[in-house]
Amino acid sequence: MPLLARLFNFAQWLAQDRSEAEDLVQETLMKALKGFDSFHQGTNFRAWIFRILRNTFLTSRAGLRAAAVSLDSDEEPSVEPVAGATPESILLAMADQETIARALEELPVAAREIILLCDVEEMSYQEIALTLAIPVGTVMSRLSRARKAMRGLLSDGQMRMAGRGASRGTLQ
């Protein structure tokens, strides 16, 4: 079961609860075994099993509540410059993993799942499209919106942290 840990990690991020994530993975594996005849040899197994997990989550109680928020909107995307990765930025990113995890938890499930599939599970846009049963163009637009929301949460968190640091400095 080489994908078990990845399935559990994805389920835990979706459900936000360890025991519910365990149940989701168990139910996913049972559904995959029962429906294995629907898997076509030569197609992407990882996308197939992640799709089963996602659909299982969406039909769960937590998933039904989370699915009410949509990333698809008609607002114009803004173009922002992309910063190059430097050793300093990589070090800062490693030091700030807890902040990133908190920001991910604040995202709506639809935004969280697309970021996790792309940036954590390192799925291609095509694999994500298969997993979520959406066109590749929709994957790209949702990912853009999700990353924008993530940047907003992270910059808000940095502003709050900077504010706390400044207030501490004035008390001493």
Backbone bond lengths (Angstrom), bond angles and torsions (degrees), N, CA, C in turn:
res aa  C-N    CA-C-N  psi(-1)  N-CA   C-N-CA  omega(-1)  CA-C   N-CA-C  phi
1 M - - - 1.459 - - 1.538 109.87 -
2 P 1.328 117.01 69.98 1.465 119.42 -176.74 1.530 114.11 -64.97
3 L 1.314 119.08 -22.58 1.471 121.44 -178.52 1.520 113.43 -95.18
4 L 1.306 118.80 -0.32 1.466 121.81 -174.62 1.528 112.19 -57.96
5 A 1.322 117.12 -48.39 1.468 120.07 -178.94 1.529 110.92 -63.68
6 R 1.329 116.78 -39.74 1.467 120.01 179.53 1.522 111.05 -67.88
7 L 1.334 116.67 -39.84 1.463 120.45 177.25 1.529 110.14 -62.46
8 F 1.322 116.56 -44.45 1.459 119.92 -179.83 1.527 110.71 -64.11
9 N 1.321 117.51 -42.69 1.456 121.11 178.94 1.529 110.82 -59.94
10 F 1.325 116.40 -46.16 1.462 120.71 179.01 1.530 110.78 -63.60
11 A 1.325 116.73 -43.64 1.469 121.04 179.49 1.527 111.00 -62.68
12 Q 1.318 116.68 -38.95 1.463 119.70 -179.21 1.527 110.93 -67.23
13 W 1.331 117.07 -39.16 1.460 119.73 176.98 1.526 110.95 -66.70
14 L 1.317 117.01 -37.66 1.463 119.75 179.97 1.520 111.17 -69.41
15 A 1.327 116.37 -50.74 1.465 121.27 -172.76 1.519 113.20 -81.11
16 Q 1.320 117.37 -24.42 1.463 122.13 -177.55 1.533 112.45 62.19
17 D 1.324 116.76 24.65 1.463 121.77 -179.19 1.528 108.12 -152.72
18 R 1.322 116.60 126.48 1.467 121.15 -174.65 1.527 112.38 -62.19
19 S 1.330 117.12 -47.19 1.466 118.61 -176.73 1.527 111.30 -68.08
20 E 1.322 117.00 -36.51 1.465 119.74 176.93 1.532 110.25 -67.01
21 A 1.321 116.55 -36.88 1.469 120.79 177.72 1.527 110.27 -64.69
22 E 1.321 117.12 -41.04 1.467 120.50 177.36 1.522 110.43 -61.04
23 D 1.332 116.00 -43.75 1.466 120.26 178.09 1.530 111.49 -62.75
24 L 1.342 115.94 -41.47 1.463 120.17 179.81 1.526 111.40 -62.09
25 V 1.321 116.86 -43.99 1.466 120.27 -179.46 1.524 110.06 -66.27
26 Q 1.326 116.16 -42.48 1.472 119.41 179.44 1.530 110.26 -61.93
27 E 1.317 116.89 -45.88 1.466 120.19 179.54 1.535 111.25 -65.51
28 T 1.334 116.37 -37.24 1.468 120.80 177.32 1.517 110.81 -60.78
29 L 1.329 116.43 -45.97 1.462 120.26 -179.01 1.521 111.29 -65.78
30 M 1.333 116.63 -38.36 1.466 119.31 177.25 1.535 110.41 -63.83
31 K 1.329 116.86 -44.40 1.465 120.58 178.83 1.527 111.24 -64.05
32 A 1.334 116.31 -38.87 1.466 120.24 179.80 1.524 110.75 -65.10
33 L 1.332 116.52 -41.41 1.463 119.59 178.76 1.527 111.11 -66.29
34 K 1.325 115.79 -44.14 1.470 119.56 179.44 1.526 111.64 -63.87
35 G 1.326 116.25 -38.03 1.456 119.46 -174.53 1.513 113.85 -104.04
36 F 1.336 117.15 20.30 1.460 119.42 -175.93 1.529 112.38 -60.44
37 D 1.318 116.68 -26.15 1.470 118.82 178.27 1.533 111.79 -66.21
38 S 1.346 117.84 -16.92 1.464 120.42 177.03 1.528 112.07 -83.31
39 F 1.336 117.02 -11.72 1.465 120.37 176.47 1.524 108.79 -78.34
40 H 1.315 116.29 129.87 1.458 121.44 -178.56 1.525 109.23 -98.57
41 Q 1.322 116.24 122.63 1.465 121.03 178.03 1.510 109.60 -53.68
42 G 1.319 116.31 139.93 1.453 121.32 179.75 1.516 113.53 92.16
43 T 1.339 117.08 -10.03 1.467 119.30 175.96 1.523 108.76 -94.23
44 N 1.303 116.55 177.74 1.457 122.52 -173.09 1.529 110.86 -82.45
45 F 1.337 116.52 105.63 1.468 121.62 -178.46 1.526 111.26 -64.96
46 R 1.344 116.99 -41.60 1.462 120.21 -178.17 1.529 110.75 -60.42
47 A 1.320 117.04 -45.53 1.465 120.15 178.40 1.523 110.57 -63.65
48 W 1.345 116.79 -38.07 1.467 121.41 -179.63 1.526 111.31 -63.23
49 I 1.328 117.63 -47.22 1.467 119.90 -176.35 1.531 111.18 -73.71
50 F 1.340 117.50 -35.62 1.465 119.53 176.55 1.528 110.22 -66.15
51 R 1.321 117.60 -34.15 1.469 121.02 177.13 1.527 110.03 -65.00
52 I 1.322 116.82 -40.71 1.471 119.80 176.89 1.522 109.75 -61.85
53 L 1.336 117.15 -44.17 1.475 121.06 178.79 1.518 110.70 -60.64
54 R 1.322 116.47 -46.66 1.465 120.19 -178.79 1.524 110.61 -62.72
55 N 1.318 117.77 -45.81 1.465 120.39 179.35 1.523 111.42 -64.01
56 T 1.307 116.86 -36.94 1.467 120.63 176.57 1.523 109.92 -63.38
57 F 1.328 116.13 -43.08 1.464 120.09 177.67 1.522 111.15 -62.73
58 L 1.327 116.78 -45.74 1.464 120.22 -176.70 1.525 112.58 -63.58
59 T 1.326 118.06 -25.94 1.458 120.17 177.87 1.523 111.88 -91.74
60 S 1.331 117.82 -2.14 1.464 120.62 175.98 1.527 109.27 -82.01
61 R 1.322 117.04 169.66 1.467 120.73 179.32 1.522 111.80 -59.68
62 A 1.326 116.37 -47.15 1.467 120.38 -178.96 1.528 110.63 -64.75
63 G 1.309 116.41 -38.67 1.454 120.72 -179.55 1.511 113.03 -67.01
64 L 1.320 117.02 -37.90 1.466 120.21 179.26 1.521 110.99 -65.14
65 R 1.332 116.84 -37.65 1.467 120.28 176.98 1.527 110.12 -68.15
66 A 1.324 117.09 -43.03 1.461 121.60 -175.39 1.524 112.49 -71.98
67 A 1.310 118.08 -30.95 1.466 121.56 -176.20 1.526 112.50 -70.87
68 A 1.309 117.98 -9.56 1.454 121.02 -179.07 1.534 111.98 -67.64
69 V 1.335 118.26 -20.64 1.458 122.50 -179.88 1.517 108.58 -95.12
70 S 1.335 116.68 129.71 1.465 121.43 -177.83 1.519 111.20 -113.29
71 L 1.313 116.15 144.83 1.465 121.27 174.81 1.512 111.72 -92.21
72 D 1.301 117.86 -12.81 1.453 121.17 -176.43 1.525 109.70 -82.19
73 S 1.315 115.55 113.30 1.461 119.69 177.46 1.520 108.03 -140.59
74 D 1.309 115.62 169.25 1.457 120.32 -176.62 1.517 113.06 -97.19
75 E 1.325 118.51 5.09 1.452 119.32 -177.99 1.530 110.45 -70.16
76 E 1.326 115.19 149.70 1.462 121.59 -177.97 1.517 109.85 -71.62
77 P 1.328 117.45 132.38 1.459 119.20 176.01 1.521 110.61 -73.94
78 S 1.326 116.70 142.37 1.451 119.59 177.68 1.526 108.83 -92.19
79 V 1.298 114.89 148.49 1.462 120.24 179.47 1.517 107.62 -97.16
80 E 1.332 115.92 122.24 1.452 120.73 -179.86 1.517 109.16 -120.91
81 P 1.319 117.00 145.70 1.457 118.82 179.48 1.525 110.89 -67.22
82 V 1.324 114.69 146.01 1.453 120.31 178.75 1.519 108.13 -97.59
83 A 1.319 116.10 125.09 1.463 120.44 -179.94 1.519 109.64 -84.35
84 G 1.313 116.48 138.48 1.461 120.84 177.98 1.517 110.56 -75.04
85 A 1.311 115.62 149.60 1.459 120.23 179.23 1.520 109.17 -78.16
86 T 1.307 115.49 125.99 1.461 121.41 175.80 1.517 107.33 -119.18
87 P 1.318 118.01 163.77 1.465 118.87 177.03 1.525 112.38 -56.28
88 E 1.330 115.74 -36.97 1.470 118.93 179.65 1.525 111.24 -65.86
89 S 1.338 116.67 -43.06 1.470 119.44 -179.15 1.526 110.61 -67.24
90 I 1.325 116.34 -35.31 1.464 119.49 177.75 1.518 110.27 -66.03
91 L 1.324 117.54 -42.77 1.463 121.55 178.52 1.525 111.06 -63.21
92 L 1.329 116.79 -43.12 1.464 120.51 177.76 1.530 110.94 -62.88
93 A 1.324 116.12 -40.13 1.463 119.89 179.02 1.521 110.89 -63.28
94 M 1.318 116.96 -40.91 1.461 120.03 179.24 1.527 110.74 -65.95
95 A 1.327 117.22 -38.25 1.456 121.29 -178.68 1.525 111.69 -72.05
96 D 1.312 117.07 -20.33 1.460 121.27 -173.93 1.524 113.22 -106.42
97 Q 1.319 118.66 22.60 1.462 121.05 -175.86 1.531 112.62 -62.67
98 E 1.299 118.02 -33.49 1.464 120.16 178.99 1.530 110.50 -65.82
99 T 1.323 116.63 -40.05 1.464 120.73 177.29 1.522 110.25 -63.74
100 I 1.322 116.59 -40.32 1.462 120.98 179.04 1.524 110.20 -64.84
101 A 1.324 116.98 -43.32 1.467 120.43 179.08 1.526 110.90 -61.78
102 R 1.328 117.18 -41.15 1.473 120.14 178.62 1.522 110.72 -64.98
103 A 1.329 116.54 -40.55 1.473 120.32 178.94 1.526 110.16 -65.08
104 L 1.324 117.45 -41.08 1.467 120.73 177.51 1.523 110.94 -60.12
105 E 1.328 116.21 -40.15 1.466 120.20 179.95 1.519 111.94 -65.10
106 E 1.336 117.13 -28.87 1.465 120.97 -179.63 1.524 113.17 -78.68
107 L 1.328 117.15 -19.85 1.464 120.48 -179.74 1.520 110.94 -67.51
108 P 1.321 117.58 149.91 1.464 119.78 170.37 1.529 109.23 -60.96
109 V 1.314 117.10 153.63 1.462 121.28 -175.98 1.521 112.14 -55.69
110 A 1.324 118.01 -40.88 1.465 120.50 -178.41 1.526 111.00 -61.43
111 A 1.318 117.57 -39.02 1.464 121.09 178.22 1.523 110.39 -72.43
112 R 1.313 116.04 -42.41 1.465 120.82 -179.12 1.525 110.77 -61.84
113 E 1.334 116.85 -45.04 1.458 119.21 -175.59 1.524 111.83 -65.86
114 I 1.324 118.16 -37.66 1.464 118.99 -177.87 1.523 110.94 -72.00
115 I 1.326 117.61 -35.74 1.467 120.74 175.50 1.522 110.20 -67.18
116 L 1.321 117.31 -43.10 1.463 120.56 179.75 1.522 111.65 -63.57
117 L 1.322 117.32 -43.71 1.461 119.90 -179.66 1.529 111.32 -64.37
118 C 1.318 116.99 -39.46 1.464 120.16 -176.93 1.527 111.80 -81.17
119 D 1.316 117.04 -52.13 1.455 120.65 -169.74 1.523 114.70 -91.95
120 V 1.308 118.43 -26.34 1.464 120.59 178.96 1.522 110.57 -97.83
121 E 1.326 116.61 -51.44 1.464 120.50 -179.55 1.527 112.13 -80.31
122 E 1.341 116.19 -9.96 1.458 123.22 178.25 1.530 113.04 54.02
123 M 1.327 115.36 40.49 1.457 120.18 175.42 1.525 109.15 -78.60
124 S 1.307 115.96 148.89 1.459 120.78 174.56 1.534 108.43 -74.06
125 Y 1.325 116.46 165.11 1.458 119.99 177.16 1.529 110.36 -58.36
126 Q 1.324 116.17 -38.31 1.469 120.89 179.68 1.530 110.41 -63.64
127 E 1.348 117.65 -43.84 1.465 120.80 178.58 1.525 111.02 -64.17
128 I 1.317 116.33 -40.05 1.471 120.26 178.39 1.526 109.58 -64.45
129 A 1.324 116.39 -42.60 1.465 120.65 178.65 1.526 110.33 -59.39
130 L 1.319 117.11 -42.69 1.467 120.77 177.37 1.528 111.20 -65.33
131 T 1.325 116.80 -42.82 1.463 121.48 -178.78 1.518 111.70 -63.69
132 L 1.328 116.76 -43.98 1.464 121.15 -175.87 1.526 113.41 -92.63
133 A 1.337 116.96 -5.46 1.466 123.07 -179.30 1.535 111.41 57.99
134 I 1.333 114.76 48.36 1.460 121.89 177.81 1.525 108.61 -134.28
135 P 1.339 118.13 160.91 1.472 120.00 177.54 1.532 111.64 -67.34
136 V 1.326 116.69 156.81 1.460 121.96 -179.77 1.529 110.59 -60.49
137 G 1.321 117.95 -38.47 1.465 121.02 177.96 1.519 112.32 -60.42
138 T 1.321 116.85 -37.16 1.461 121.34 177.49 1.518 110.24 -68.51
139 V 1.322 116.51 -36.98 1.471 120.21 175.48 1.523 109.32 -58.04
140 M 1.322 115.82 -47.49 1.460 120.12 -177.31 1.524 111.72 -63.94
141 S 1.331 117.87 -42.51 1.470 119.48 -179.17 1.524 111.20 -70.72
142 R 1.336 117.69 -40.08 1.466 119.75 177.68 1.526 110.96 -64.75
143 L 1.311 116.12 -40.18 1.463 119.89 179.61 1.525 110.16 -64.19
144 S 1.317 116.37 -40.39 1.466 120.23 177.62 1.522 110.90 -61.58
145 R 1.325 117.01 -46.08 1.468 120.95 179.48 1.530 111.31 -65.77
146 A 1.320 116.13 -39.91 1.467 119.92 -179.71 1.527 110.87 -65.93
147 R 1.323 116.36 -41.96 1.463 119.63 178.77 1.529 110.98 -66.73
148 K 1.330 116.67 -36.43 1.466 120.23 176.76 1.527 109.96 -63.53
149 A 1.325 116.85 -43.94 1.466 120.76 177.50 1.526 110.48 -62.71
150 M 1.322 116.39 -40.48 1.463 120.95 179.11 1.521 110.51 -63.51
151 R 1.348 116.59 -44.08 1.471 119.79 177.36 1.523 110.28 -60.06
152 G 1.340 116.58 -40.87 1.460 119.76 178.91 1.517 112.12 -62.43
153 L 1.326 116.71 -44.38 1.463 120.30 178.46 1.521 111.04 -63.81
154 L 1.311 116.67 -41.20 1.464 119.96 -179.53 1.523 111.27 -68.00
155 S 1.328 117.73 -39.97 1.466 118.92 179.52 1.529 110.13 -70.17
156 D 1.346 117.92 -35.82 1.470 120.01 174.75 1.520 110.41 -62.51
157 G 1.328 116.22 -41.74 1.467 120.74 179.07 1.511 111.54 -64.46
158 Q 1.329 117.61 -38.29 1.461 120.97 178.44 1.522 110.42 -68.34
159 M 1.326 116.19 -37.19 1.465 119.33 178.21 1.526 110.35 -65.38
160 R 1.344 116.52 -41.23 1.464 119.72 178.04 1.522 110.78 -64.29
161 M 1.348 116.23 -42.29 1.461 119.97 179.29 1.527 110.32 -64.36
162 A 1.332 117.55 -40.52 1.463 120.74 179.24 1.534 110.10 -65.58
163 G 1.327 116.09 -37.95 1.462 120.35 177.49 1.506 112.09 -64.59
164 R 1.337 117.06 -40.57 1.468 120.72 177.81 1.522 110.79 -65.35
165 G 1.325 115.62 -41.33 1.457 119.55 -179.66 1.520 110.96 -64.15
166 A 1.334 116.78 -39.96 1.466 120.59 179.67 1.510 110.53 -67.33
167 S 1.332 117.84 -39.91 1.453 119.10 -179.16 1.514 110.85 -69.38
168 R 1.336 117.44 -34.05 1.459 120.13 176.79 1.519 109.91 -63.99
169 G 1.328 115.64 -40.11 1.449 119.44 -177.81 1.520 111.70 -64.69
170 T 1.306 118.94 -32.98 1.450 121.06 -178.77 1.524 111.75 -77.07
171 L 1.329 117.25 -22.04 1.466 119.95 179.64 1.518 111.78 -78.58
172 Q 1.312 118.07 -24.95 1.478 119.01 -174.42 1.457 112.77 -83.17
